[in-house]
Amino acid sequence: MAAKAIFYHAGCPVCVAAEHAVADAIDHSKYQVEIVHLGTDKSRIGEAEAAGVKSVPALVIDGAAFHINFGASIDDLK
């Protein structure tokens, strides 16, 4: 079974560009990639924060949050 990678974003141009460049480049034979749009699914903001996400776009993989560029602070999404 593949490990899970979660790509959190807010739909901004920076986030969409990162989604195409990063999330689409992940080896899908090793990782099951889930895309979460925090702008439309605010119920998952707490989950993202608990995983260490401080801003979006961010990729959480193997329990570690990786921040990619800067689109929006997680606080701005609340």
FENRA-V935131 format. One record per backbone hydrogen bond with DSSP energy under -1.0 kcal/mol. CO is the residue of the C=O (numbers start at 1). NH is the residue of the N-H. Records with the same first field share a line. If there is no record, write none. Layout:
CO = NH, NH
//
This chain:
3 = 32
5 = 34
6 = 60
7 = 36
8 = 58
9 = 38
12 = 16
13 = 17
14 = 18
15 = 19
16 = 20
17 = 21
18 = 22
19 = 24
22 = 25
27 = 30, 31
30 = 3
32 = 5
34 = 7
36 = 9
37 = 41
41 = 44
42 = 45
44 = 48
45 = 49
46 = 50
47 = 51
48 = 53
49 = 52
54 = 74
56 = 71, 72
57 = 68
58 = 8
59 = 66
60 = 6
61 = 64
64 = 61
66 = 59
72 = 56
//
